[in-house]
Amino acid sequence: MQRITIIGMGLIGGSIGLGLRRWAAANKTGNQPALEVTGFDTDLEQQQYAQKLKAIDRGAWDLSKAVQDADIVVIATPVAAMKETFETIAPNLKQGATVTDVGSTKAEVLQWADAIFPAGVDFVGGHPMAGKTQSIEGADADLFTGATWCVAPSVRASDEAVRNVLGMIAALNAESFFVDPVEHDGFVAGVSHLPFVVSSALMNTVSKNSSWRDMKTLTASGFRDVSRLAAGSPAMHRDILLTNREAVLRWLNEYIATLIDVRDTLTADSDKAAPALTEFFTQARDARAEWSTQTTREGELLQGTGGELTSESMGQQMGRMLLGGLARRKPASRNPRPDRDDRD
């Protein structure tokens, strides 16, 4: 029986536990589950709730002891707590143990792991691209189903350690994606970290305005969708930015340049501004159409955007993706299809 210890019983740690225990129950050897899951969290109430939720087989009261017999250790703490966690568990890990994490940044985390873990302990960085609430109450065994799980092994990680992590990812029904840690941080800075900065900036900008008291009564789904990420954990967002400064700054500069272009366009006369703005919004719509119509090997929409697409608008978006917008140019004798209303 394989022993897995999860450190950090929040949404991700709890969901990993639920998913692994479900897999273990379905893959028994005789009456013996395929694995045992131990959980640890510095918040005792959270750990006890994880046990009540059956996300773990047992809780541990001492972090050092929690990892002594573990074959795989999953670090599901905030990124800022990982270095200290590594230092605490390193002397207590058994030879041949595999350590992995679920942090949002990888380059700095792998540097810590290479410097701290002794020979005979292998680190394989990980990052599941899935989430919703921050709390254990939102834990879900199906959270990772179909999700991309980034894998960034340490240069000295053994093949067996990599197989261990890939096996865990497969048990959670996620899709493994090998990526260089620096490249990973650049990618997620654009598609994950920049969005929560933008969302928070929007929320701060409008809520600090003297008209906010009246203005907020006019908000609807568009504002709700764009501002949703501002409701995330301030500490988590802070730590992500501080461990991925260079990549986030690069994307911020590009984003600011785009906003400046829009501002400059608006200062031009209408004859020049109108076509430029049309092109700006058309490019964005078509890029999102391509993104939202990606499919899995099973033909399911990869981004879970089915709820915002009718069969008719799905055809329009596929046309834009495949034909680069030519599908919008209908012969005059045909009845044009109505455009869809977009949402985030």
Secondary structure, DSSP 8 states (H G I E B T S, - for coil): -EEEEEE--SHHHHHHHHHHHHHHHHT-BTTB-SEEEEEE-SSHHHHHHHHHTTSSSEE-S-HHHHTTT-SEEEE-S-HHHHHHHHHHHGGG--TT-EEEE--S--HHHHHHHHHHS-TT-EEEEEEE-----SSGGG--TTTTTT-EEEEEE-TT--HHHHHHHHHHHHHTT-EEEE--HHHHHHHHIIIIIHHHHHHHHHHHHHHTSTTHHHHGGG--HHHHHHHGGGGS-HHHHHHHHHTSHHHHHHHHHHHHHHHHHHHHHHHS-HHHHHHHHHHHHHHHHHHHHHHHT-B-TTS-BTT--GGG--HHHHHHHHHHHHHTTGGG---TTS----------
